[in-house]
Amino acid sequence: MMRNVVWIAVAFSLMMGAELFYQPQFATVYAQDDWKAEFADVCSKTDDPMVLSKTEVASLIERCEKLKPRIAKLDESTAKVYLKRLKMCEDLFVFVLEAKSR
């Protein structure tokens, strides 16, 4: 039972992009990852996007567009993962904006 809980926690952490082994000596590396904070902030708004105004949703779509080139500069596999996740967030915001515009 405990093993399943551990595996679920690890899978969830990886899915959400959590840094499982953050160590302070690598803080300078993480300072270069300022895009991650923006990414996390933008994609955190997908929990309940229908409560956002059209202006807020449009702003989130714009922020997604601005993040794309920053993420694309990363190594290929990292960029692929984060661009896919960002596209999913952006697609949801586009859908919400279209639904609110009807």
CNS distance restraints for C-alpha pairs under 8 A (distance, minus, plus):
assign (resid   1 and name CA) (resid   5 and name CA) 6.56 0.50 0.50
assign (resid   2 and name CA) (resid   6 and name CA) 6.28 0.50 0.50
assign (resid   3 and name CA) (resid   7 and name CA) 6.24 0.50 0.50
assign (resid   4 and name CA) (resid   8 and name CA) 6.08 0.50 0.50
assign (resid   5 and name CA) (resid   9 and name CA) 6.13 0.50 0.50
assign (resid   6 and name CA) (resid  10 and name CA) 6.15 0.50 0.50
assign (resid   7 and name CA) (resid  11 and name CA) 6.03 0.50 0.50
assign (resid   8 and name CA) (resid  12 and name CA) 6.02 0.50 0.50
assign (resid   9 and name CA) (resid  13 and name CA) 6.08 0.50 0.50
assign (resid  10 and name CA) (resid  14 and name CA) 6.18 0.50 0.50
assign (resid  11 and name CA) (resid  15 and name CA) 6.01 0.50 0.50
assign (resid  12 and name CA) (resid  16 and name CA) 6.12 0.50 0.50
assign (resid  13 and name CA) (resid  17 and name CA) 6.18 0.50 0.50
assign (resid  13 and name CA) (resid  18 and name CA) 5.11 0.50 0.50
assign (resid  13 and name CA) (resid  19 and name CA) 7.69 0.50 0.50
assign (resid  13 and name CA) (resid  20 and name CA) 7.24 0.50 0.50
assign (resid  14 and name CA) (resid  18 and name CA) 5.91 0.50 0.50
assign (resid  14 and name CA) (resid  19 and name CA) 7.86 0.50 0.50
assign (resid  14 and name CA) (resid  20 and name CA) 8.00 0.50 0.50
assign (resid  22 and name CA) (resid  26 and name CA) 7.48 0.50 0.50
assign (resid  23 and name CA) (resid  27 and name CA) 7.23 0.50 0.50
assign (resid  26 and name CA) (resid  30 and name CA) 6.61 0.50 0.50
assign (resid  27 and name CA) (resid  31 and name CA) 6.17 0.50 0.50
assign (resid  28 and name CA) (resid  32 and name CA) 6.93 0.50 0.50
assign (resid  29 and name CA) (resid  33 and name CA) 7.07 0.50 0.50
assign (resid  30 and name CA) (resid  34 and name CA) 7.34 0.50 0.50
assign (resid  33 and name CA) (resid  37 and name CA) 7.70 0.50 0.50
assign (resid  34 and name CA) (resid  38 and name CA) 6.95 0.50 0.50
assign (resid  35 and name CA) (resid  39 and name CA) 5.98 0.50 0.50
assign (resid  35 and name CA) (resid  67 and name CA) 7.09 0.50 0.50
assign (resid  35 and name CA) (resid  70 and name CA) 7.03 0.50 0.50
assign (resid  35 and name CA) (resid  71 and name CA) 7.41 0.50 0.50
assign (resid  36 and name CA) (resid  40 and name CA) 5.95 0.50 0.50
assign (resid  37 and name CA) (resid  41 and name CA) 6.08 0.50 0.50
assign (resid  38 and name CA) (resid  42 and name CA) 6.08 0.50 0.50
assign (resid  38 and name CA) (resid  67 and name CA) 7.85 0.50 0.50
assign (resid  39 and name CA) (resid  43 and name CA) 6.03 0.50 0.50
assign (resid  39 and name CA) (resid  64 and name CA) 7.92 0.50 0.50
assign (resid  39 and name CA) (resid  67 and name CA) 7.31 0.50 0.50
assign (resid  39 and name CA) (resid  86 and name CA) 7.52 0.50 0.50
assign (resid  40 and name CA) (resid  44 and name CA) 5.81 0.50 0.50
assign (resid  41 and name CA) (resid  45 and name CA) 6.97 0.50 0.50
assign (resid  42 and name CA) (resid  46 and name CA) 7.88 0.50 0.50
assign (resid  42 and name CA) (resid  60 and name CA) 6.31 0.50 0.50
assign (resid  42 and name CA) (resid  63 and name CA) 7.30 0.50 0.50
assign (resid  42 and name CA) (resid  64 and name CA) 7.31 0.50 0.50
assign (resid  42 and name CA) (resid  89 and name CA) 8.00 0.50 0.50
assign (resid  43 and name CA) (resid  86 and name CA) 7.24 0.50 0.50
assign (resid  43 and name CA) (resid  89 and name CA) 5.79 0.50 0.50
assign (resid  45 and name CA) (resid  49 and name CA) 6.14 0.50 0.50
assign (resid  46 and name CA) (resid  89 and name CA) 6.58 0.50 0.50
assign (resid  46 and name CA) (resid  92 and name CA) 7.36 0.50 0.50
assign (resid  46 and name CA) (resid  93 and name CA) 7.66 0.50 0.50
assign (resid  48 and name CA) (resid  52 and name CA) 7.87 0.50 0.50
assign (resid  49 and name CA) (resid  57 and name CA) 7.61 0.50 0.50
assign (resid  49 and name CA) (resid  93 and name CA) 7.20 0.50 0.50
assign (resid  49 and name CA) (resid  96 and name CA) 6.97 0.50 0.50
assign (resid  50 and name CA) (resid  96 and name CA) 6.54 0.50 0.50
assign (resid  52 and name CA) (resid  56 and name CA) 5.93 0.50 0.50
assign (resid  52 and name CA) (resid  57 and name CA) 6.34 0.50 0.50
assign (resid  53 and name CA) (resid  57 and name CA) 6.28 0.50 0.50
assign (resid  54 and name CA) (resid  58 and name CA) 6.06 0.50 0.50
assign (resid  54 and name CA) (resid  97 and name CA) 6.01 0.50 0.50
assign (resid  54 and name CA) (resid 100 and name CA) 6.84 0.50 0.50
assign (resid  54 and name CA) (resid 101 and name CA) 7.92 0.50 0.50
assign (resid  55 and name CA) (resid  59 and name CA) 6.12 0.50 0.50
assign (resid  56 and name CA) (resid  60 and name CA) 6.26 0.50 0.50
assign (resid  57 and name CA) (resid  61 and name CA) 6.33 0.50 0.50
assign (resid  57 and name CA) (resid  93 and name CA) 5.97 0.50 0.50
assign (resid  57 and name CA) (resid  94 and name CA) 7.82 0.50 0.50
assign (resid  57 and name CA) (resid  96 and name CA) 7.53 0.50 0.50
assign (resid  57 and name CA) (resid  97 and name CA) 6.29 0.50 0.50
assign (resid  58 and name CA) (resid  62 and name CA) 6.31 0.50 0.50
assign (resid  58 and name CA) (resid  93 and name CA) 7.68 0.50 0.50
assign (resid  58 and name CA) (resid  94 and name CA) 7.95 0.50 0.50
assign (resid  58 and name CA) (resid  97 and name CA) 7.02 0.50 0.50
assign (resid  59 and name CA) (resid  63 and name CA) 6.18 0.50 0.50
assign (resid  60 and name CA) (resid  64 and name CA) 6.20 0.50 0.50
assign (resid  60 and name CA) (resid  90 and name CA) 7.71 0.50 0.50
assign (resid  60 and name CA) (resid  93 and name CA) 7.22 0.50 0.50
assign (resid  61 and name CA) (resid  65 and name CA) 6.40 0.50 0.50
assign (resid  61 and name CA) (resid  90 and name CA) 5.75 0.50 0.50
assign (resid  61 and name CA) (resid  93 and name CA) 6.34 0.50 0.50
assign (resid  61 and name CA) (resid  94 and name CA) 7.00 0.50 0.50
assign (resid  62 and name CA) (resid  66 and name CA) 6.37 0.50 0.50
assign (resid  63 and name CA) (resid  67 and name CA) 6.26 0.50 0.50
assign (resid  64 and name CA) (resid  68 and name CA) 6.47 0.50 0.50
assign (resid  64 and name CA) (resid  86 and name CA) 6.75 0.50 0.50
assign (resid  64 and name CA) (resid  87 and name CA) 7.94 0.50 0.50
assign (resid  64 and name CA) (resid  90 and name CA) 6.23 0.50 0.50
assign (resid  65 and name CA) (resid  69 and name CA) 7.88 0.50 0.50
assign (resid  66 and name CA) (resid  70 and name CA) 7.49 0.50 0.50
assign (resid  67 and name CA) (resid  71 and name CA) 6.22 0.50 0.50
assign (resid  68 and name CA) (resid  72 and name CA) 6.02 0.50 0.50
assign (resid  68 and name CA) (resid  83 and name CA) 6.71 0.50 0.50
assign (resid  68 and name CA) (resid  86 and name CA) 7.85 0.50 0.50
assign (resid  69 and name CA) (resid  73 and name CA) 6.53 0.50 0.50
assign (resid  70 and name CA) (resid  74 and name CA) 7.53 0.50 0.50
assign (resid  71 and name CA) (resid  79 and name CA) 5.57 0.50 0.50
assign (resid  71 and name CA) (resid  82 and name CA) 7.01 0.50 0.50
assign (resid  71 and name CA) (resid  83 and name CA) 6.75 0.50 0.50
assign (resid  72 and name CA) (resid  76 and name CA) 7.87 0.50 0.50
assign (resid  72 and name CA) (resid  79 and name CA) 5.35 0.50 0.50
assign (resid  72 and name CA) (resid  80 and name CA) 7.92 0.50 0.50
assign (resid  72 and name CA) (resid  83 and name CA) 7.35 0.50 0.50
assign (resid  73 and name CA) (resid  79 and name CA) 7.24 0.50 0.50
assign (resid  74 and name CA) (resid  78 and name CA) 6.35 0.50 0.50
assign (resid  74 and name CA) (resid  79 and name CA) 5.32 0.50 0.50
assign (resid  75 and name CA) (resid  79 and name CA) 5.95 0.50 0.50
assign (resid  76 and name CA) (resid  80 and name CA) 6.05 0.50 0.50
assign (resid  77 and name CA) (resid  81 and name CA) 6.38 0.50 0.50
assign (resid  78 and name CA) (resid  82 and name CA) 6.22 0.50 0.50
assign (resid  79 and name CA) (resid  83 and name CA) 5.72 0.50 0.50
assign (resid  80 and name CA) (resid  84 and name CA) 6.11 0.50 0.50
assign (resid  81 and name CA) (resid  85 and name CA) 6.35 0.50 0.50
assign (resid  82 and name CA) (resid  86 and name CA) 5.95 0.50 0.50
assign (resid  83 and name CA) (resid  87 and name CA) 5.99 0.50 0.50
assign (resid  84 and name CA) (resid  88 and name CA) 6.34 0.50 0.50
assign (resid  85 and name CA) (resid  89 and name CA) 6.42 0.50 0.50
assign (resid  86 and name CA) (resid  90 and name CA) 6.08 0.50 0.50
assign (resid  87 and name CA) (resid  91 and name CA) 5.89 0.50 0.50
assign (resid  88 and name CA) (resid  92 and name CA) 6.31 0.50 0.50
assign (resid  89 and name CA) (resid  93 and name CA) 6.39 0.50 0.50
assign (resid  90 and name CA) (resid  94 and name CA) 6.15 0.50 0.50
assign (resid  91 and name CA) (resid  95 and name CA) 6.16 0.50 0.50
assign (resid  92 and name CA) (resid  96 and name CA) 6.18 0.50 0.50
assign (resid  93 and name CA) (resid  97 and name CA) 6.07 0.50 0.50
assign (resid  94 and name CA) (resid  98 and name CA) 6.13 0.50 0.50
assign (resid  95 and name CA) (resid  99 and name CA) 6.10 0.50 0.50
assign (resid  96 and name CA) (resid 100 and name CA) 6.08 0.50 0.50
assign (resid  97 and name CA) (resid 101 and name CA) 6.13 0.50 0.50
assign (resid  98 and name CA) (resid 102 and name CA) 6.56 0.50 0.50
